[in-house]
Amino acid sequence: MDKKNSKSILDNKIWTAVISVLIGFGLWFYVVTTNSTGFENTFYNVPVNLQNESLLAERGLMIVENDVPNVDLKLSGNRTDINNLNSSNITVTADLSSIWEPGTVTLEYKISYPGNVSQSAVSVQERSPSRVTLKIDQRLTKPVPVEIQYQGNVPEGYLVDKDNIQLE
């Protein structure tokens, strides 16, 4: 073999090796980020949204202690989905529509994820607390007379209807 031919073969082997390493790294990166399951992360202080709170008012009820706890969630799934989550884009919802009378109520809550993360792609490993506890009491109303005292002047072009004032 002459020197020119052997140098060309050596150059081809180096380029083949470089391309092989790059392809191998690309495949490894793809598998690790999209297809590897079992990646876990814990999300702290996820707020609980109360759904159908207006139904309580319609039923003459109200939440006495509005200390709805935040929840901590340990979630697992593939790395890409878990990395797309954070404490502010995870939605935790407790439905109040099943409450009909006063007392201490313990509710389950539902967890949902943003649109780019499938509900079935993530599994809950741990949740704390596992349920939301609320204290519900009767809503009482009492009319209270209010006397309004006006100070200042009404700007030109505006009117004040002092006889039909309502405040709730």
N, C-alpha and C positions, 0 to 999 in steps of 0.2 A: 504494500500500500504506500502511496506517496503521502507527503506531509499535508498537501492541500486537501486530499480526500479524508484523511484522518481528523483534521481540524473541523471539517464540515460535519462529520459524524459526532464529534464531541459537542459541537454547538447544538446539534439536534437533540442530543441526550440532555443537555442542560435545559433547553427550552421545554422539552417533554417533562422533565422533572418539575420545573417551575409551574407549568400548566397543571400538572397532576396535583401538586400541593394546593394550588388555588382552588381547583375543583373540589378537592377533599375538604378544604376549609369551608367552602360555600355549602356543601352538602351537610357538614356537621352543624353549621350555623342554622340552616333551615330546620333540621331535625330538632335541635335544642330549642329554638324559639317557637316553632309552630306545632310540632308533633309530640313533644315530650310532655307527659302528664305527670301529676304528682308534685308539681311546684306549688308551694304553700306560701301564704302571706297573711298576716294579721292586720286588720283594719280597726283602729280604735276610735271611740266617740262618734259613731255613726248616729245621726239624729233620727228619732222615731217620729214619723208623721202620723197624726191622728186623722183618720178618714171618717166622714159622716158625723162630725161634731155638731152640725146644725140639728141633727135628729135628736140629740140629747135635749136641746133647748125646746124643741117641739114637744117632747115628752115631759117637760117640766123638770129636767135634770141638769146637772152641771158637774164638772170636774172640780173637786174641792182643792186638792193639792195638785197643782199643775207641775209637779216634779216628774215629768215623763223622762225616764232615764235614757241616756244614750246607750247604744249597745256596742260591744266589741265582737268582731266576727273573724274567725280563722277560716279562710277559704282555700280550696285547692283546685287546680286545673292546669291547663298548659300555660307555659311561661308568658306567651303573648297576651292571653286573656287576662291573667292575673295582673300583668303589668299595665293593662288598660284600666284597672280599677283603682279607686282611691276613696277615702272616707266621704268625700263630697259628691261623688257620682253614683254611689250605692244608695238605693232607696229602701228604707225600712218603713212599712206601713202597718198600723194596727187599726182594725175596723171597729168602730163604736156602735154599729147598727144593731148588735145583739143585746145591747144594754137597755133594760126596761124599768129597772127599779134601783133605788139607792143602795149603797153598800160598797164593799171592797171587791173590785172586779179584776180578775187576772185574764189577760188576753194573749193569744198567740199573735205573732206578727209575720208578715210576708216580706221576703227580700227580693228585690229586683235590681237588675243591672242595666247599664246604658245600652243603647241600641247596637253598638259594635261588639257586644259580648252576649252570646247566646245563654239563655237561662239554663240549658242542659249542659253547658260547657264547664260550669263551675259547681262544685259541691261544697256544702258547709260542713266543716270538720268540728267546729265548736262555736257556740254563741253564748254570750254572757251579757245580761241575763237571758234566760231561755224564753221568758214570757214578760209581758209588761203588766205591772200592777198599778191600778188607779183607784182613787177613792171618789165615789160618786155620791152626790147628795141632792136633795130636792132644791130646785131653783125657786127662790122666793122673791117676790117683787113687792115694793111698798111705794105708794105715791108720796112724794116729798114736795111740799110747796117751795117754790123758788121765786124770790123777788129779784127782778133784774133792775139794776140801776145803770142808767146811761150816763156816760161822761163824754164830753166832746161834741162835735158837730157833725152832721151828715154832710158829706161832700156834695157839691152842686151837681144836680142831675141824678141823684140817688134818693130813694125813699126808704123809710124804716116803718115796718108794720108792727107797732108796739102792742097791738091788741091780739095778734094770733101767733104768739111765740110758743114753740114746742121744744122740749129738750128731753132726751132719753138717756 
